[in-house]
Amino acid sequence: MATGAAKGGQGTAAQGAPATRAGKSRSARRRAHMHPGTAEDPLADLVACPSCDAVFRAVEPAHGQRAVCTRCHHVLIAPRKDAGKQIIAIALSVLVLITAAAYFPFLSISTTGLKNSTSILEAALAFTGDGILALLSLALAAVIVFIPALRAGLSIYVMLPLVRDRPPLPHASRAFRLSEALRPWSMAEIFALGCAVALVKVAGLAHVSFGPAFWLFSGLVILVILQDALLCRYSVWKALER
């Protein structure tokens, strides 16, 4: 085992040999994977790199510093002062923006005297009455609207008691685990990139104007990325299991 810590501004790991996998079982590695245990748990002080599976004894750095993997330099622990309050504020903003962006016009397209406007939800659910495409429409609406909104709500549920130095709410650990499991399926930024590519192709055929939801959604994408960047998962697990 080895410890690795780096200063936030430097991005370099401290001296120490890369940790080995130590022959642990798959279930033990899963429990150690960014999931601190209790004081009685022999894995309580271990943290596994999600990129290369190297295992380290966790040494929590000071605010503004980072603990990184000495093998692949993936950031393992990055506590930030008042990050919880910032995450709650961002999550509330995400909920407001998603609600507004889902109903305001997203794009307006006009050509040869004909004009059509649509919202994000209308576009996502356009094929709900067309057999198997209905499932695709529902999945699209989920990954660009419902899942980001659910993750924002779960973040507030988990973080609010922690920033007030109170015990976690019931099932907070499950809520945070669900939020992390849904993270790969929150694809607001992918939808934004797809829209950008489509607009390049459509712009030569028709006049395209952006509605209020386009700018709301652009802000939403930035906030979702910022929320994930501020979150120190190790610190949240540690706070939940005190």
N, C-alpha and C positions, 0 to 999 in steps of 0.2 A: 504494500500500500504506500501511497505517497500523497502529499498535499500539494496543491497548486493554487497560487493566488497571484493576481496581477493588479497593478494600479490602473484605475479607469482610463487615464489619459495615455497610458503606454501600450496596453494590449499585449504584454509579454508575460509569459508564465514565470513563476518563481522557480528556483532551482529545485530539483528533485527528480528521481527516476520515474518514468511512466509507470502507472499502476498496472498490475496484472489482474487477470480475471479470477485468479485464486481458486479456480476449479469449482466455483459456486454452481449450484443447480439453477435451472432456468427460472423456477419460481422465486428463488432467493434473489436473483438478479432483478426480477421484475419488481419485487418489494423495495429493493434498494434504489431503483431507477427514479431519481429525483423525488423520492418519497421518504423523508426522514421518519424513523420509527420512534418508539418510546425509549425511555432511559434504560429499561430492562432488555430491550431488543439488542442483540449483538450487532445488528446492522444499523443501529441508530445513528452512528457517526459516519456512515458511508454514503457516498454519492456517486452515481454512475453517469458517465458521459453518454448522452443520447446519440452521439454521432459515431463513436468508436468503441463504446462499451468498456472503456478503461474505468477502473474503480478507484476512488480516492477517499481518504479520510477528510470529511468536510471541516474546513476552518472558515467560518463566516467572516468575510472582510468587513471593513468599516464602510459607512455610507460613501458612495462615490467611487469605491474600488470594486474590483471584480475578481472572482476566482475562476480560473480558466483551466481547461484540460491541457496538460503538458505534452500530450501526444498530438492532438489535432487542433488545439487552441479554441475549441468551442467554449463559449461562456457558460459556466455552470451556475454561478451565484453572482448576482449583481444587485445588492440592496441599494435602494435610493431613499433619501429622506422625503417623507410625506408622499411617497409614491402611491400609497393606498388611497389617500384623499384625491389625488390627481386621477387615478383610475376610476373612482366613483364618479367624479365630475365628467370625465370623458364618456363613461357608460351612460350617464343620464343624457348627455348631448347626443350620443348615438341613437338612443331611443326616440328622442324628439325628431332628429333628422330622418330616421327611417319612417316614422309615422307620416311626416310631411311629404317626404320624397315618394312614398307609395301612392299618394293620391293626387298630387299636383302634376300637371303635364310635364313629361320628361323631354319629349321631342315633338316638333311640328314639321311636317314635310308637305311641301306644296309644289305642284307642277301642272301646267296646262289649265290653270284655273281651279284645280282641285286641291283641297287642303285637308290634312288629317293630323290630329294630335292624339298622343297616347301617354298614359302613365306607366310606371314600371310594373305595377301589378297587372294592368290591362295587357301589356306586352307579354308578361310571363304567363298569364293565364289565357292567352288568345286561343289555344287549341284544346281547352278543357272538354269540349264536346266532341272531340274527334278520336274516339277509341283509345288506342295505345298512346297516342300523342298527349292525351290528358295526363298520363303519369309523368311524361317528360315535362309538361307545363308545371305540374305541381312540384316536381323536383327543382325546376329552375326557380320558381317562386321561393322555395325553401332555402336554397343556397344563397340567394341574393337579398332576401328580406327577412324571412322568419328565423333562420339560424343566427345571423348577426344580432337580431333583436333578442333572441333567447340567451345568447352568450352575454350580452350586455346586462340583461336582467339577472342572470346567475352571478355575474361579477359583483353587482350591487348587493345581492343577497349574502355573498360570502364575505365581502370586504367591509361592509358597513359596521358590523360589531367589532371587527378587528381594529379598525382605526379609532374606535371609541374605547379600546381596552376592555372590552366585554367578552364573555364567553361566546364561541361561535353559535350560530343558530342551528336548530336541529337539521341533521343531514347536510350540513355545510360541506363536509368532505366529499359526499357523493355529488353535490351540486358542482363543486370545483372540478371533480374528476370528469363529470359530464361536459362541462365547459371546455376542458382540454381535449376531450375526445371529439368534440364538434369543431375544433379549430381548423382542421384540414378541409372541412366542408363549408366553412364560411368564405364565400367566394365573391364578395362584393367587388374587390379589386380586379378579379378576373373578368367579371361582367363589364367593368369600366373599360378594360383593355379591349374586350370584344367590341364594345360600342365604338371605340375610337377607330378600330380597323374597318368596321362597317361604314362609318361616316365618311371615311376616305373614299370608299367605293361609290357611295350613294351621292356624294356631293356633286359629282359630274352629271348626274341624271336628274336631280331635283334640288330645289332650294330647301335647306335644312336650317331650322332655327331651334335654339335651346330654350327649353322651358325652365321654370323655377326649380323643378325636381332635379334637373341635370346638375345645377350648382350645389344643391343640397346633397346630392349623392356624391359629388366630388369631395365635398367636405367630410362626408361620412367615411369614405375610403381612407382619407388621411387620418381620421380619428381612430379607426379600427387598427390601422398599422401602428399608430402611436400607442394605443392601449396595450398591444402585445409587446411592444418594445419596453414599456415601463414595468411590465409585470415580472417580478422575480418569483418563479414558481417554487423554488426551494424555501424562500422566506414564508410564502403563504402556507405551504404544507407544515412547516415548523410551527407557525402560529396556530394552525388548526389543531395540532396534536399536543399542545401544551396541556 
